[in-house]
């Protein structure tokens, strides 16, 4: 696998491009490690600051849901903007923003986790998430698309996700054994190291295609969204709604994949807002149990993405991987909702092995539907679609979770919100059956938000 990756990353350009991906992988590992290590402790820290001594706290659930929704609001605007800016100014310059803002909230809790400092963290975290959450992964995917030829892009996206999963395992393992106070200090240090490492070692790509050694589409393929030559601005900094609609119209495959991404993001956002609080209330899980669950999931995801994705993508294709991953996620979520003992979540955590195929496969499909100068825009638009779902999801599922975990529930079903999330995944599964694997499109001209398609 390593040999295949080296071939992928150095095609036509010596060792520079391979080095670029290696440095991107290191940056991805450090950044995700710093973000993941605090997750197992956040539920306990939040409840200790807001509802000390309690196993169920509606205020904590509502505030977490509001935080996720506000992060989604910012990401809907910022990720397409940052992705489009990176198409002109380069990925490295724009990567600085999300890496920098991620350090500040971690540093606050590294200093103190009292109620006042928690509220300060809460406000700063919302602002930082609005400015940079989602942008890092969007830009990392665009960077890979700049460096890797189309035929091997799906496998490399999977390897990139595998690196993130490896950092997930490492961060969770560290959280399992570190005291809470030291956890946030380590997170802040790793986030700062990631920023410095990226600025020193990562070589910028050339998204405009000037130095691309391998065209991402066949000769004669024009970008999907044409910029107006008569515009007094150098370029349109923020893709309009019309541009995004044009992108969706240009390719039925892209539009179907976008619908699946929206639905799976809706479910994932609900899980983030609900699952840990459900386990806390249902089985009195704490930081250590959360870390154990996340570690099991992370190990399975890492092995699957690094070793199986490069084999399965060429063998069965991205579309079948999406369908298989959604079916697995749907079944596991339904079973989470009816968990009858504390060992059930541990048994179900292995089902994440197949669920990790979905997002890299969708990003790979989308990247093949646009030209070389639009990789940042298309990944930013996908991230914006995902963020839109993250706005809606907490607004629906946080109150639902709080209601069914409280004494005022209309009927006894603590996992009712999780069952609803499983239904959303089921709809995504049926939608994924409609995705057709087609060659990349060539768009001859787009005018007034209309596109004329010709198959390559």
GIGIDA-V573445 format. One record per backbone hydrogen bond with DSSP energy under -1.0 kcal/mol. NH is the residue of the N-H (numbers start at 1). CO is the residue of the C=O. E is the energy in kcal/mol with one decimal. If there is no record, write none. Layout:
nh=NH co=CO e=E
nh=NH co=CO e=E
//
This chain:
nh=5 co=1 e=-2.3
nh=6 co=2 e=-2.3
nh=7 co=3 e=-2.1
nh=8 co=4 e=-2.2
nh=9 co=5 e=-2.5
nh=10 co=6 e=-1.3
nh=13 co=10 e=-1.9
nh=19 co=15 e=-2.5
nh=20 co=16 e=-2.1
nh=21 co=17 e=-2.1
nh=22 co=18 e=-2.4
nh=23 co=19 e=-2.6
nh=24 co=20 e=-1.9
nh=25 co=21 e=-2.8
nh=26 co=22 e=-2.2
nh=27 co=23 e=-2.4
nh=28 co=24 e=-2.7
nh=29 co=25 e=-2.5
nh=30 co=26 e=-2.6
nh=31 co=27 e=-2.5
nh=32 co=28 e=-2.5
nh=33 co=29 e=-2.4
nh=34 co=30 e=-2.1
nh=35 co=31 e=-1.6
nh=36 co=32 e=-2.9
nh=37 co=33 e=-2.1
nh=39 co=36 e=-1.6
nh=42 co=38 e=-1.3
nh=45 co=41 e=-2.6
nh=46 co=42 e=-2.9
nh=47 co=43 e=-2.3
nh=48 co=44 e=-2.4
nh=49 co=45 e=-1.9
nh=50 co=46 e=-2.0
nh=51 co=47 e=-2.5
nh=54 co=51 e=-1.6
nh=61 co=57 e=-1.6
nh=62 co=58 e=-2.8
nh=63 co=59 e=-2.7
nh=64 co=60 e=-2.2
nh=65 co=61 e=-2.3
nh=66 co=62 e=-2.6
nh=67 co=63 e=-2.4
nh=68 co=64 e=-2.3
nh=69 co=65 e=-2.3
nh=70 co=66 e=-2.7
nh=71 co=67 e=-2.2
nh=72 co=68 e=-1.8
nh=73 co=69 e=-2.1
nh=74 co=70 e=-2.2
nh=75 co=71 e=-2.2
nh=76 co=72 e=-2.3
nh=77 co=73 e=-1.0
nh=78 co=74 e=-3.2
nh=79 co=75 e=-2.1
nh=81 co=77 e=-1.3
nh=82 co=78 e=-3.5
nh=83 co=79 e=-2.7
nh=84 co=80 e=-2.3
nh=85 co=81 e=-2.6
nh=86 co=82 e=-2.3
nh=88 co=85 e=-1.0
nh=89 co=85 e=-3.2
nh=90 co=86 e=-1.6
nh=94 co=90 e=-1.0
nh=95 co=91 e=-2.0
nh=99 co=95 e=-1.6
nh=100 co=96 e=-2.3
nh=101 co=97 e=-2.4
nh=102 co=98 e=-1.2
nh=103 co=100 e=-1.2
nh=107 co=103 e=-2.0
nh=108 co=104 e=-1.5
nh=109 co=105 e=-1.7
nh=110 co=106 e=-1.7
nh=111 co=107 e=-1.2
nh=112 co=108 e=-2.0
nh=118 co=114 e=-2.6
nh=119 co=115 e=-2.2
nh=120 co=116 e=-1.9
nh=121 co=117 e=-2.9
nh=122 co=118 e=-2.8
nh=123 co=119 e=-2.2
nh=124 co=120 e=-2.4
nh=125 co=121 e=-3.2
nh=126 co=122 e=-1.8
nh=127 co=123 e=-2.1
nh=128 co=124 e=-2.9
nh=129 co=125 e=-2.7
nh=130 co=126 e=-2.4
nh=131 co=127 e=-1.7
nh=132 co=128 e=-2.5
nh=133 co=129 e=-1.8
nh=135 co=132 e=-1.4
nh=138 co=134 e=-1.8
nh=139 co=135 e=-2.7
nh=140 co=136 e=-2.3
nh=141 co=137 e=-2.2
nh=142 co=138 e=-1.9
nh=143 co=139 e=-2.3
nh=144 co=140 e=-2.1
nh=145 co=141 e=-2.3
nh=146 co=142 e=-1.7
nh=147 co=143 e=-1.4
nh=148 co=144 e=-2.4
nh=152 co=149 e=-1.3
nh=153 co=150 e=-1.2
nh=156 co=152 e=-1.8
nh=157 co=153 e=-2.8
nh=158 co=154 e=-1.8
nh=159 co=155 e=-2.0
nh=160 co=156 e=-2.7
nh=161 co=157 e=-2.4
nh=162 co=158 e=-2.0
nh=163 co=159 e=-2.2
nh=164 co=160 e=-1.8
nh=165 co=161 e=-2.2
nh=166 co=162 e=-2.4
nh=167 co=163 e=-2.1
nh=168 co=164 e=-1.8
nh=169 co=165 e=-2.2
nh=170 co=166 e=-2.5
nh=171 co=167 e=-3.2
nh=172 co=168 e=-2.2
nh=173 co=169 e=-2.7
nh=174 co=170 e=-2.3
nh=175 co=171 e=-2.3
nh=176 co=172 e=-1.8
nh=178 co=174 e=-2.1
nh=183 co=179 e=-1.9
nh=184 co=180 e=-1.3
nh=185 co=181 e=-1.1
nh=186 co=182 e=-2.6
nh=187 co=183 e=-2.1
nh=188 co=184 e=-2.1
nh=189 co=185 e=-2.0
nh=190 co=186 e=-2.6
nh=191 co=187 e=-2.1
nh=192 co=188 e=-1.9
nh=193 co=189 e=-2.4
nh=194 co=190 e=-2.4
nh=195 co=191 e=-1.8
nh=196 co=192 e=-2.3
nh=197 co=193 e=-3.0
nh=198 co=194 e=-2.4
nh=199 co=195 e=-2.1
nh=200 co=196 e=-1.9
nh=201 co=197 e=-2.9
nh=202 co=198 e=-1.2
nh=209 co=206 e=-1.8
nh=221 co=218 e=-1.8
nh=231 co=228 e=-1.4
nh=244 co=240 e=-1.9
nh=245 co=241 e=-2.6
nh=246 co=242 e=-2.5
nh=247 co=243 e=-2.1
nh=248 co=244 e=-2.1
nh=249 co=245 e=-2.4
nh=250 co=246 e=-2.0
nh=255 co=251 e=-2.2
nh=256 co=252 e=-2.5
nh=257 co=253 e=-2.3
nh=258 co=254 e=-2.2
nh=259 co=255 e=-1.8
nh=260 co=256 e=-2.0
nh=261 co=257 e=-2.4
nh=262 co=258 e=-2.3
nh=263 co=259 e=-2.2
nh=264 co=260 e=-2.7
nh=265 co=261 e=-2.3
nh=266 co=262 e=-2.1
nh=267 co=263 e=-2.0
nh=268 co=264 e=-2.6
nh=269 co=265 e=-2.8
nh=270 co=266 e=-1.6
nh=271 co=267 e=-2.2
nh=272 co=268 e=-2.4
nh=273 co=269 e=-1.6
nh=274 co=270 e=-1.3
nh=275 co=271 e=-2.2
nh=278 co=274 e=-2.4
nh=279 co=275 e=-2.6
nh=280 co=276 e=-2.3
nh=281 co=277 e=-2.3
nh=282 co=278 e=-2.8
nh=283 co=279 e=-2.2
nh=284 co=280 e=-1.0
nh=285 co=279 e=-1.4
nh=290 co=286 e=-2.6
nh=291 co=287 e=-2.4
nh=292 co=288 e=-2.3
nh=293 co=289 e=-2.4
nh=294 co=290 e=-2.5
nh=295 co=291 e=-2.2
nh=296 co=292 e=-2.1
nh=297 co=293 e=-2.3
nh=298 co=294 e=-2.7
nh=299 co=295 e=-2.6
nh=300 co=296 e=-2.0
nh=301 co=297 e=-2.5
nh=302 co=298 e=-2.7
nh=303 co=299 e=-2.3
nh=304 co=300 e=-2.2
nh=305 co=301 e=-2.7
nh=306 co=302 e=-2.3
nh=307 co=303 e=-2.0
nh=308 co=304 e=-1.4
nh=309 co=304 e=-1.7
nh=312 co=308 e=-3.2
nh=313 co=309 e=-2.5
nh=315 co=311 e=-1.1
nh=316 co=312 e=-3.1
nh=317 co=312 e=-1.0
nh=317 co=313 e=-1.3
nh=321 co=317 e=-1.3
nh=322 co=318 e=-2.2
nh=323 co=319 e=-2.0
nh=324 co=320 e=-2.5
nh=325 co=321 e=-2.5
nh=326 co=322 e=-2.4
nh=327 co=323 e=-2.1
nh=328 co=324 e=-1.9
nh=329 co=325 e=-2.2
nh=330 co=326 e=-2.6
nh=331 co=327 e=-2.1
nh=332 co=328 e=-2.2
nh=333 co=329 e=-2.2
nh=334 co=330 e=-2.0
nh=335 co=331 e=-1.9
nh=336 co=332 e=-2.3
nh=337 co=333 e=-1.8
nh=339 co=336 e=-1.7
nh=344 co=341 e=-1.3
nh=347 co=343 e=-2.0
nh=348 co=344 e=-2.3
nh=349 co=345 e=-1.3
nh=351 co=348 e=-2.2
nh=352 co=349 e=-1.3
nh=353 co=350 e=-1.7
nh=354 co=351 e=-1.1
nh=356 co=352 e=-1.3
nh=357 co=354 e=-1.5
nh=358 co=355 e=-1.3
nh=361 co=357 e=-1.6
nh=362 co=358 e=-2.2
nh=363 co=359 e=-2.6
nh=364 co=360 e=-2.1
nh=365 co=361 e=-2.4
nh=366 co=362 e=-2.5
nh=367 co=363 e=-2.2
nh=368 co=364 e=-1.1
nh=369 co=366 e=-1.7
nh=374 co=371 e=-1.5
nh=378 co=374 e=-2.8
nh=379 co=375 e=-2.2
nh=380 co=376 e=-2.2
nh=381 co=377 e=-2.6
nh=382 co=378 e=-2.2
nh=383 co=379 e=-2.2
nh=384 co=380 e=-2.2
nh=385 co=381 e=-2.5
nh=386 co=382 e=-2.4
nh=387 co=383 e=-2.4
nh=388 co=384 e=-2.3
nh=389 co=385 e=-1.7
nh=390 co=386 e=-1.6
nh=391 co=387 e=-1.2
nh=392 co=388 e=-1.8
nh=393 co=389 e=-2.9
nh=396 co=392 e=-1.3
nh=397 co=393 e=-3.2
nh=398 co=394 e=-1.7
nh=400 co=396 e=-1.2
nh=401 co=397 e=-2.6
nh=402 co=398 e=-2.6
nh=403 co=399 e=-2.5
nh=404 co=400 e=-2.2
nh=405 co=401 e=-1.2
nh=416 co=413 e=-2.1
nh=419 co=415 e=-1.9
nh=420 co=416 e=-1.9
nh=421 co=417 e=-1.8
nh=422 co=418 e=-2.1
nh=423 co=419 e=-1.6
nh=424 co=420 e=-1.7
nh=425 co=421 e=-2.0
nh=426 co=422 e=-1.9
nh=427 co=423 e=-2.1
nh=428 co=424 e=-2.0
nh=429 co=425 e=-2.2
nh=430 co=426 e=-2.2
nh=431 co=427 e=-2.2
nh=432 co=428 e=-2.2
nh=434 co=431 e=-1.6
nh=435 co=432 e=-1.1
nh=442 co=454 e=-1.9
nh=444 co=452 e=-1.3
nh=447 co=450 e=-1.3
nh=452 co=445 e=-1.1
nh=454 co=442 e=-1.7
nh=456 co=440 e=-1.2
//
